[in-house]
Amino acid sequence: MEARMEKAAMHLDVPPDLENLINKRLSSGGYADAEDVVRRALEAQDAEESRPDEELRALSAHIEEGYRQVERGELIDGAQARREIQAMKDDWRSSRR
């Protein structure tokens, strides 16, 4: 018979400014609960910190291309940009599950 040791849940006290940020995210409807908000924030931070140099260079190249598009007047409206960004976020979240 194998004994299982389960860790107790961690409980955090957060200052009012962080509580406000968590509540803001919760009110968006995109999160199940405060734990989901914290989990996604930490996952995003972990992904950001663990990006290889090659990926960072590619990201910088994309940003530079965006600046060049702006300079050429090749803009999209805000609603379209939000749809495209949301689709990218959804794809990223799906790939992390």
Rosetta blueprint (number, residue, H / E / L):
1 M L
2 E L
3 A L
4 R L
5 M L
6 E L
7 K L
8 A L
9 A L
10 M L
11 H L
12 L L
13 D L
14 V L
15 P L
16 P H
17 D H
18 L H
19 E H
20 N H
21 L H
22 I H
23 N H
24 K H
25 R H
26 L H
27 S H
28 S L
29 G L
30 G L
31 Y L
32 A L
33 D L
34 A H
35 E H
36 D H
37 V H
38 V H
39 R H
40 R H
41 A H
42 L H
43 E H
44 A H
45 Q H
46 D H
47 A H
48 E H
49 E H
50 S L
51 R L
52 P L
53 D H
54 E H
55 E H
56 L H
57 R H
58 A H
59 L H
60 S H
61 A H
62 H H
63 I H
64 E H
65 E H
66 G H
67 Y H
68 R H
69 Q H
70 V H
71 E H
72 R L
73 G L
74 E L
75 L L
76 I L
77 D L
78 G H
79 A H
80 Q H
81 A H
82 R H
83 R H
84 E H
85 I H
86 Q H
87 A H
88 M H
89 K H
90 D H
91 D H
92 W H
93 R H
94 S H
95 S H
96 R H
97 R L
